[in-house]
């Protein structure tokens, strides 16, 4: 019979050394959380699906919850994979997937976020202001678009009529409008010349309604005078709104 060999115990290694040895042969568990919509319009009731999954590796999965970023539980006792559905959302939403394993304890996913984007508007109108405008009124008279950027031009509007683009009809005595979520911006013409924000365009703080009827503070950039687009060659006006 061969000689007995002593088993290695914690008396032989420090906790750090034991962890280092374990890492050489142990595959740690991982968790993930993704969403089906990166963004949506603020004020529009929206449903977001969050997809969670687990890879246990050499560990043993025990339990899991979906949590808010403050650590409170949004949905408890979920499985190793599945879908968490958040409904009736009007503003940005965040979730995490937190799982407990036998050896490595708690593992939490990175935050999955779906961002609510404030609608912005661009266009021409005979209205003197859109302060206190309803959602339907401003949407009927101007072009709505969603962007996380702080400017309004033909790139992030998507080629719609006005921003550095072309008015596709003749119109007399209309104001040029940019309704932005940002203040302190500057209007430029098609030659990239900044317009006077005293004599050419006026910036005012206004309140408009979102789709759910809540008030949203916005910044209205309106031409100081009405313009007659019927006299513009081909309707070209080419204004854009950007940082100074």
Secondary structure as UniProt FT lines:
FT   TURN            10..12
FT   HELIX           15..25
FT   STRAND          30..35
FT   STRAND          39..41
FT   TURN            42..43
FT   STRAND          46..55
FT   TURN            57..58
FT   STRAND          61..67
FT   TURN            69..70
FT   STRAND          73..75
FT   STRAND          81..89
FT   STRAND          93..101
FT   TURN            102..104
FT   STRAND          105..108
FT   STRAND          112..117
FT   STRAND          120..125
FT   TURN            131..132
FT   HELIX           135..141
FT   STRAND          143..145
FT   HELIX           154..157
FT   TURN            163..164
FT   STRAND          174..180
FT   STRAND          186..188
FT   TURN            190..191
FT   TURN            197..200
FT   STRAND          201..209
FT   TURN            211..212
FT   STRAND          215..223
FT   HELIX           229..231
FT   HELIX           233..235
FT   STRAND          240..242
//
